[in-house]
Amino acid sequence: MTETDIIPIICDLLGPYNLESKALAAETDIPAELNIDSVGVLDFIMEVEDHFDIEIPMNVVSETRTVGDLARYVAAQKNKA
Amino acid sequence: MVDLLEKHRAIADRFQRMIDMGVNALGVTNDQMISPTRAIVGGREIILAGTNNYMGITFEPRVIAAGKKALDEFGTGTTGSRIANGSFAMHKELEHSLAKFLGLKHCIVFTTGYQANLGMLSGLAGPKDTIYLDADSHSSIYDGCTLSGAKLVRFRHNDAADLDKRMARDDTEGGRLVVLEGIYSMLGDRAPLADFVALKKKHDFQLLVDDAHSFGVLGPNGRGLGDEAGLEDGVDFVIGTFSKSIGAIGGFGAGNHPLFDTLRYAMRPYMFTASASPASVATSIAALDVLEKEPERRQRLWDNSQRLFDGLRALGLETGTHIVSPVIAVKMPDELTTIAKWNALFEAGVYVNMAVPPGTPNRLCLLRCSVSAAHSFDDIDRIVEIFKKVVAN
């Protein structure tokens, strides 16, 4: 599974959190551009964890700001598995 | 130059919007305290329904006398940490009394409840360990977990099956700590302890319960969630605070582990801060004694909680939990409505807590009440009447 495969899935999962219906891309800064608060980001990450059946520790969340960052992390975890 | 405070501009704008709608709900100042349930604010007498003063013990004469005596005999402060010059005999006495009350072997007292969570969580878990915390955990738990340097895995609120799934995914070789709360501070619901204790048969972990809102409140002996569930043996560590049912300030961690006392030399929030003041410690000792001797306070708290819970739900208001709790949160549709209704309640003479995201789970906006044993039924009925007039209309 590649980052390219993962990015559209992450964008779909972001749907309920994208209250202003902003255009989403690999460069989208999730908390800043979508105006999601800290708890909202953690809730969204849980959805990503469950969808891909991987673990994304909270410690990692602060380092993965963009959709692309998150896709890279997910790809690394999936390919490790 | 980058202005360091500019990043908080959005908070300032949001705060200003609240101020523009009336009173600063986050800065209400009690000019005079008349009783555990009454204050003078801006020249008006207000019914307090958001104090966490569950046992209504803050004006108990025996407790006040103990505080005055401690001030006279031990002075105003300890001027040092517990591992330097700040350990007084009364700190040890409080630890001994708490351990006895809880039926546990060891107890360590902290200067605040917040520090108890910072200290215990960072002392128990380290960088090689994993902490599993409930998604609705209090900020002090999140902060303590972060301070530990452990890997942090968040599980869905009160969902042992979700924790099971996340534990199965994890390949950590270090220790594992699961953190729950007795009563969750925002919605007032409780952790289903039996479900989590049952997971111990499947996964290796140690279990910690933060009984901040349930110490003195839950269980036949008031010892907290484990006491209520009859599962104290399944709980490895208990954390609590003195700023709620004890009516003072401070916190504690307790457990039976033979190395528990070693935590005193491994917890930075314990070692590098001044110990609790003599008056705080003495009042905590006295208040604990009152709690033990007067279980009827706990019954009054539950009777009052049932009355407020029933009264608010009879108005058609949606509460945070479907079972009665001393924390009764009324759900609001959005932040602006919450601010407006909070102001209307305050204007009508009742103070509750205004709770909005991100301090709440699931982006909920809440008018959060907490009940006291010191409320009279007339107080409760008056609170319900005011809710009927200004919130349920």
Interface residues (C-beta under 8 A of the other chain):
Chain A: D37 S38 V39 G40 L42 D43 I45 M46 E49 D53 I54 E55 P57 M58 N59
Chain B: T130 A135 C145 K151 L152 V153 R154 R156 R166 R169 D170 P357 P358 P361 N362 R363
